[in-house]
Amino acid sequence: MGVASLIGPAACLGSAALWALAASVYSRAARASSPVAVNFMRAILSLPCFLAAALAWGGGAPFREVTAGRVGWLLVSVVGSYAVGDALFLASAHRVGVPVALAVASTYPLWSAFAGWAFLGQRIGPAGLAGVVLVVAGVVTVVRQRAARPDRGSDGSPPAGGRTPTTDHTAGILLASATSLFWALNTFAVAQGGHGLGVASVNSIRMGLAAALLPFVRLAIRGRGTPLLVPAREMRRAWPVFLLESVGGTALFVLGLTRSPLAVAAALTSLAPVISVPFAVLIGGERVGGRALLGIVLVTAGIVLLVVLGRG
C-alpha cells in the first residue's frame, strides 16, 4: 500500500480526533448560546480561510469544475451537518454528554450499509452481521446508561423546567438517533458533490451555504429565543478550538471522504466516540460510567467490523 493511498484514511482519522476534541467545547458553547450560534460561528470563521486557500491554490479558476449538481449535493451536505445534523448532536450532548451522544450518533455507517443491502444488492457477510450485533448491543448498553445528574435539587425539588434526568436522557438519545440519519446524508453528499474538486473549493461552497442558511434556521425557531452568535466571553476562551476544527477538521473530513472508499471513510470517522472520552472528562468535566464506556467500545468495534470487514 503506497503513501498516497493512506492520505484519505489518515485524514478521516484526523477529522474524527479533531471533532472529538471540539465536541466538548462546542457543547459548552451551545449551553451559553445555542447550537445554531455554534455552527454559524464555525462557518463564518472558516469561510475566509477556505476562500483564501481556494484562490491561492486554485490555479486562477478554483470553481471552474463546480456545477449546479455539485452545489446541490453540497447544499444537502450542509443540511445534513451544519444546518440540522450538528445542531441536533449538540442538543443531544447537552442532555446526555458528548461520549454517549457520539456513540449513538456515530451509528450512521449502519444506514449506508443497510441502503447498500436493500437497494444495491450488496451482501453483508458473517463479519458484518457480527458487527451489527455489536452495534445494537452497544447502543442498548449506552441507552440504559442514565445521565450522571442528581434527580433532585438540594431542597428535594425536581430540576428547573420540570425536566428530570430520565426525560432528558430519553430526549438526548432520540436527538442523537436523528443525528445519525443526517450525518449519513452528509457523508454521502460530500462524497458525491466534492469528488474531483479541491478541498478548499468544496469547503468554501459548504461554509458559504451554511453561513447563508443558518440565519433562516434561527428565524424558524426564534420563538425559543435562539441567539445567532456565541457570547464574546465564550469565544475569547474557545476560538482556537473553533478555528482548528472548523478549518482543519473540516478540511480533513472532505479530504478523507473524497480520497477514500466511502465505507472505509465512514468507519474511520465514526471512531470519534472512543477518542472523545478523555476530552469529555478533561475539558467538559463529564463523568463517563463503566456501562457507557463499554457501550461506546462495542459500538465502535461493531461499526469497524461491519464496514471494513463485513461486506460480502
C-alpha positions in Angstrom: 0.0 0.0 0.0 1.5 3.3 -1.1 1.7 6.5 0.9 -0.8 8.2 -1.4 -3.4 5.6 -0.6 -3.0 6.3 3.1 -3.8 10.0 2.8 -7.6 9.6 2.8 -7.8 7.2 5.7 -5.3 9.3 7.7 -7.4 12.4 7.0 -10.6 10.6 8.2 -8.9 9.6 11.5 -7.6 13.1 12.0 -11.0 14.6 11.4 -12.5 12.2 14.0 -9.9 13.2 16.5 -10.5 17.0 16.0 -14.2 16.5 16.2 -13.9 14.6 19.4 -11.7 17.4 20.8 -14.1 20.1 19.7 -17.3 18.4 20.6 -16.9 19.1 24.3 -16.0 22.8 23.7 -18.9 23.2 21.3 -21.3 21.6 23.7 -20.3 24.1 26.4 -20.6 27.0 24.0 -24.0 25.8 22.9 -25.2 25.9 26.5 -24.1 29.5 26.6 -25.8 30.4 23.4 -27.4 27.8 21.0 -26.4 25.0 18.6 -27.2 27.4 15.7 -24.9 30.0 17.1 -22.0 27.5 17.4 -22.4 26.3 13.8 -22.8 29.9 12.5 -19.5 30.9 14.2 -17.8 27.8 12.7 -19.0 28.8 9.3 -18.0 32.5 9.4 -14.6 31.7 10.9 -13.7 29.1 8.4 -15.2 30.7 5.2 -12.5 33.4 4.7 -9.7 30.8 5.3 -11.1 28.4 2.7 -11.8 31.2 0.2 -8.2 32.5 0.5 -6.8 29.0 0.1 -9.0 28.3 -2.9 -7.9 31.5 -4.6 -4.3 31.0 -3.7 -4.0 27.4 -4.9 -6.9 27.1 -7.3 -4.9 27.9 -10.4 -6.8 31.0 -11.2 -10.1 29.2 -11.5 -10.8 27.3 -8.3 -14.5 26.9 -9.0 -14.3 26.1 -12.7 -15.4 22.5 -12.2 -18.3 23.4 -10.0 -21.7 22.5 -11.5 -25.3 23.1 -10.3 -25.4 19.4 -9.5 -22.3 19.6 -7.3 -23.7 22.6 -5.5 -26.9 20.8 -4.9 -25.1 17.9 -3.3 -23.0 20.3 -1.1 -26.2 22.0 -0.1 -27.6 18.6 1.0 -24.4 18.1 3.0 -24.8 21.4 4.8 -28.4 20.5 5.7 -27.1 17.1 7.0 -24.4 18.7 9.1 -24.3 22.4 9.9 -28.0 23.3 9.5 -29.6 20.3 11.2 -27.3 17.3 12.0 -24.7 19.1 14.1 -27.3 21.1 15.9 -29.2 18.0 16.8 -25.9 16.5 18.1 -25.1 19.5 20.3 -28.6 19.4 21.7 -28.2 15.7 22.4 -24.8 16.2 24.0 -26.2 18.9 26.3 -28.6 16.2 27.7 -26.6 13.0 27.8 -23.0 14.1 27.5 -20.6 14.1 24.5 -19.4 10.4 24.6 -22.9 9.0 24.9 -24.3 11.3 22.2 -21.4 10.4 19.9 -21.8 6.7 20.5 -25.4 6.8 19.2 -24.9 9.4 16.5 -21.9 7.6 15.1 -24.0 4.6 14.1 -24.6 6.5 10.8 -22.5 4.0 8.7 -25.2 1.4 9.5 -27.6 3.4 7.3 -25.3 3.3 4.3 -24.7 -0.5 4.8 -28.5 -1.0 5.0 -29.1 1.1 1.9 -26.4 -0.9 0.0 -28.1 -4.2 1.0 -31.7 -3.0 0.4 -31.2 -1.1 -2.9 -27.9 -2.1 -4.4 -27.9 -5.8 -3.7 -24.7 -5.6 -1.6 -24.2 -8.7 0.5 -23.3 -8.4 4.2 -21.0 -11.3 5.3 -20.8 -13.0 8.6 -18.3 -10.4 10.0 -20.8 -7.7 9.0 -23.7 -9.4 10.8 -21.5 -9.8 13.9 -20.8 -6.1 13.6 -24.5 -5.3 13.5 -25.0 -7.3 16.7 -22.2 -5.5 18.4 -23.5 -2.1 17.4 -27.0 -2.9 18.6 -25.6 -4.3 21.9 -23.5 -1.2 22.3 -26.4 1.2 21.7 -28.6 -0.7 24.0 -25.9 -0.5 26.7 -25.5 3.2 26.2 -29.2 3.9 26.1 -29.6 2.2 29.5 -26.9 4.4 31.0 -28.6 7.4 32.7 -27.0 10.8 32.7 -24.8 11.4 35.7 -27.0 14.1 37.3 -28.9 14.4 40.5 -32.6 13.5 40.4 -33.4 16.3 42.8 -32.2 19.7 43.8 -30.7 20.4 47.2 -34.1 21.2 48.5 -35.6 18.0 47.2 -37.4 19.6 44.3 -37.2 18.5 40.7 -34.8 20.2 38.4 -35.8 23.6 37.0 -38.1 23.5 34.0 -39.8 20.3 35.2 -37.3 18.1 33.4 -35.8 15.1 35.0 -32.7 13.1 34.2 -34.9 10.3 32.7 -36.7 12.7 30.3 -33.5 14.5 29.5 -31.8 11.1 28.7 -34.7 9.9 26.5 -34.7 13.2 24.6 -30.9 13.1 24.2 -31.0 9.6 22.8 -33.7 10.4 20.3 -31.8 13.5 19.2 -28.6 11.5 18.7 -30.5 8.9 16.7 -31.9 11.6 14.4 -28.3 13.0 14.1 -27.1 9.6 12.8 -29.5 9.9 9.9 -28.4 13.4 9.0 -24.7 12.6 9.3 -25.2 9.6 7.0 -26.8 12.0 4.5 -23.9 14.5 5.0 -21.2 11.8 4.4 -22.8 10.6 1.2 -23.5 14.1 -0.1 -19.9 15.3 0.5 -18.5 12.2 -1.3 -20.9 12.9 -4.3 -20.5 16.7 -4.5 -16.9 17.0 -3.6 -15.3 14.3 -5.7 -12.8 15.7 -8.1 -12.8 19.2 -6.6 -10.2 20.9 -4.4 -10.8 20.7 -0.6 -10.7 24.5 -0.3 -13.2 24.9 -3.1 -15.6 22.4 -1.6 -15.5 23.9 1.8 -15.7 27.5 0.5 -19.1 26.5 -1.0 -20.2 24.5 2.0 -19.3 27.2 4.5 -20.9 29.9 2.3 -24.1 27.9 2.1 -24.0 27.3 5.9 -23.5 31.0 6.7 -26.4 31.9 4.4 -28.7 29.2 5.6 -28.2 29.3 9.4 -29.9 32.7 9.9 -33.0 31.3 8.3 -32.8 28.2 10.6 -32.6 30.6 13.5 -35.7 32.5 12.3 -37.6 29.3 12.1 -37.0 28.6 15.8 -36.8 32.2 17.0 -39.8 31.7 19.3 -37.3 29.9 21.6 -35.0 32.9 21.8 -32.2 31.3 19.8 -29.2 33.6 19.5 -27.1 33.7 16.3 -23.8 34.5 17.9 -21.8 32.8 20.7 -21.1 35.3 23.5 -17.8 37.2 23.2 -16.7 35.9 26.6 -17.1 32.3 25.5 -15.5 32.9 22.1 -12.4 34.5 23.7 -11.9 31.3 25.6 -12.8 28.8 22.8 -11.8 30.5 19.5 -8.6 28.4 19.0 -10.6 25.2 19.1 -13.3 26.7 16.9 -10.7 27.7 14.3 -8.8 24.4 14.5 -11.9 22.2 14.0 -13.8 24.4 11.6 -10.8 24.8 9.3 -8.5 21.8 10.0 -11.2 19.3 10.9 -13.5 20.2 8.0 -10.6 20.1 5.5 -9.6 16.7 6.7 -13.2 15.5 6.6 -13.6 16.4 2.9 -10.2 15.2 2.0 -10.9 11.8 3.7 -14.3 11.4 2.0 -13.0 12.2 -1.4 -9.8 10.2 -1.2 -11.1 7.0 0.5 -13.8 4.4 -0.3 -17.0 5.6 1.4 -17.2 2.5 3.6 -13.7 3.0 4.9 -14.2 6.7 5.5 -17.4 6.2 7.3 -15.8 3.6 9.6 -12.8 5.8 10.5 -14.8 9.0 11.1 -17.1 7.0 13.4 -14.2 6.3 15.8 -14.8 9.7 17.4 -16.8 8.2 20.4 -13.8 6.4 21.9 -11.5 9.3 21.2 -14.0 11.7 22.8 -13.9 10.1 26.2 -10.7 11.7 27.6 -11.6 15.1 26.1 -15.0 15.0 27.6 -13.5 14.2 31.0 -10.7 16.7 30.9 -12.4 19.6 29.0 -16.1 19.1 29.7 -15.8 17.8 33.2 -18.1 14.9 32.4 -18.3 11.6 34.2 -18.4 8.6 32.0 -19.6 5.5 33.7 -18.4 2.0 33.1 -21.6 0.9 31.3 -21.4 3.9 28.9 -17.8 3.2 28.2 -18.5 -0.4 27.4 -21.3 0.6 25.1 -19.0 3.1 23.3 -16.4 0.4 22.7 -19.0 -2.1 21.4 -20.5 0.5 19.0 -17.1 1.5 17.6 -15.9 -2.1 17.2 -19.2 -3.1 15.6 -19.0 -0.3 13.1 -15.4 -1.1 12.1 -16.3 -4.8 11.8 -19.4 -4.1 9.7 -17.9 -1.5 7.3 -14.4 -2.7 6.9 -14.6 -6.5 7.1 -18.3 -7.2 6.7 -19.0 -6.5 3.1 -19.6 -9.7 1.1 
